[in-house]
Amino acid sequence: MVATGSYHVLMRAVGVKVLKNRLSEFVKLAAAGETILVTDRELVVAELVPPRQGRQTVLADAVLADAVRQGWLTAPLVAPSTPPPNTPVAPLADLIRELRDDREGR
């Protein structure tokens, strides 16, 4: 029985070997909104799914957004009006000396 207008979406299943050989094709399907079940010997081992709604498209932004969502980072309360100054923390010679001293102390 098929319910018309239902929310049931057909999913593709693909074996690991076929996925490996045609990965870009399945990535394009997932990017278009389809979910692909990845199987190994008829067992579902993974899902290739489209990005969540609201997911950042740039990798660095997505990683930072996930870190904030999971509590690893705290977002700033107020966005800075200007970038931080580009001044060295310490002279390079001092940093090299500290690294050398630290390594000798081990």
N, C-alpha and C positions, 0 to 999 in steps of 0.2 A: 504494500500500500504506500502510495506517495502522497504526502500532504502538500497541497498547493500553497504557496506563500509561506512555507515554514522557514524557520531559521536554521534548519539543518543544512550544513554545507558539506559537500563531498570533499574528501581529502584524498590526496594521492599517497601511495606507499611506494617506496623505492628502496631497493637493496643497497647496502653500503658500496658494493663494487660498481653498480650502475651509477650511483651518486658520484663516486670518485671520477668516473669517466665523463660524466655530463654535468658537473657541478654548476657551471655558469648557467645552464638552462634552468636548473631547479632554483637557483638563487633568483633568477629573473621572475620565476613563477611566484616565489615567496614575496618578492618586492611588489608584485602586482596584487598581493592580498591572499594568496593561497597558502594553506598549511600542508606541508609534506611530511609524512611519517617516514622515518628512516628505520629500516629493518635489517636484522642480521639473523639469518636462519629462521625466518618467519616470526621473530620476536621484535617488537618495537623497542628500539634502543635510544632514539632521539626524535626531536621534532624540529623541522626548519619552518619557522613562522615569520610572518611579516613583523616589522617593528611595531612596538606598542604605539598607540595614539599619543601624541605629545612627545615622542622620543626625539631627541636632538639628532640632526642628520650628520653633523660633524663629529668624528670619533672622539676628539678631545673633549668637546662639550658634553657628549653622551656619557663619557666616563666620569666627568666631574658631577654631572647631574645625578648619576647613580650613587656616587660617593656621598653626596648630600642626602639623598633619599634614604640611604642605609645608615646614616649617622656617622660616617667616617670623617666628614667635614661639616663645618657649619658655614652657611652662606653669610656673607657680610650683611649687616643691618642696613647700611647705606652704601650705595655704590660710590667709589671714589670719583671726584670730579676731574682729577688729573692722574696720570700714571705715577707710580712711586719713582723717586729719584734714582737715577742710574749711577750711584756712587759705590765705590768698592767698600767692602766691609773691613778689610785690612790690606796692607801692602802684600803683594805676592810673595816677597821674600819671607815675611812673617808666617804666611800660611804654609809655605814649603818647609820652613824650620819646624813648625808645630807638627806637621805630618811626619817628618823624619824622627822627631823626638817620640812621637806616639808609637811609631813602628819599632823603634829601639827598645821601648819599654815593654814590649810583649814577650 
